[in-house]
Amino acid sequence: MSELSAAEVCTAGNGGARNFQAWRTLMSWFSFVFQILWQIVKGTPPFAQVLSCLGDRHPLLSTSPSFKLLPVDSRAEALPPVTEADTAAVGRLKVVLDLDETLVCAYETSTLHPVIRKHATEAGLDCFELECFSGEEDIDGRQKVNHVTVFERPGLRDFLQQISEFADLILFTAGLEGYARPLVDHIDVDNKFCHRLYRPATVSTEYREHVKDLFMISKNLCRIVIVDNNPFSFLLQPLNGIPCVPFSAGQPNDEQLLGVILPLLKQLSGQKDVRPLLEERFRMPEWFKHHGIPVVDAEE
């Protein structure tokens, strides 16, 4: 079918104009669908943006802002290997792990588009269905049950196994226990986490809510780190934080756990004090100051 010129559209009458408008609307819709499918086939970053439109995040999750890390100091990249003697001399490291968008991502099952789920699972992401309590009650006074689809970050099980060999694992999530507890039961069948903390354990500050105070876990900040996609979670102890890239179902080739975080944790396991190395690598106090949050001495 040949395209209509502007003159032909003007002289085609009302019926022709309506037909032409309907044709344009139909073509625009097909173009939109094609763009979504093309991003799915390519598996490129914009696909993660599609997820935010087609699948709602679970309301019991902690929400986190997007952020950009400061440039990594290249001198921190060339680090010597850690020996067993190094780790034995300083004791086991304490590694505090966030849950949502750090280890897993979860969506309301009813709002997750089948195409998104199909693409993620075919690309190799492990997922499972979860029934959890919302904390709300129905008209009969019974707790509401929510149905959630959970995607595991690539390498999650191996990541937990390897870290548990040289560190004590602690889960610290701003999610509600009714949601987080059954989820962690599923991903941690071997009980690698020695302790679990949920939203009630977080604190509110002048700048942010649901902040994770590491003093609740250890008074010795020399040998404890927290891995979280939301840097505001560790604003009370910025020198102990390891910010990671948020995870979504649109990232089947993500390598953060095994390729980025695990090597860093192994290196930290041999340090008497983890803070100098982390400050050199991430400069989180500077990041917080850039966002209008003054940094205080955590030892005070």
Buried (B, 14 or more C-beta within 10 A) or exposed (E): EEEBEEEEBEEBEEEBBEBBEEEEEEEEEEEEEEEBEEBBEEBEEEBBEBBEEBBEBBBBBBEBEEBEBEEEEEEBEEBEEBEEEBBEEBEBBBBBBBBBBBBBBBBBBEEBBEEBBEBBBEBEBBBEEBEBBBBEEEEEEEEEEBEBBBBBBBBBBEBBEBBBEBBBBBBBBBBBBBBBBBBBEBBBEEEBBEEBBBBEBBEEBEEBEBBBBBBBBBEEBBBBBBBBBBBBBBBBBBBBBBBBBBBBBBBBEBEBBBEBBBEBBBBBBBBEBBBEBBBEBBBBBEBBEEEEBEBEEBEE
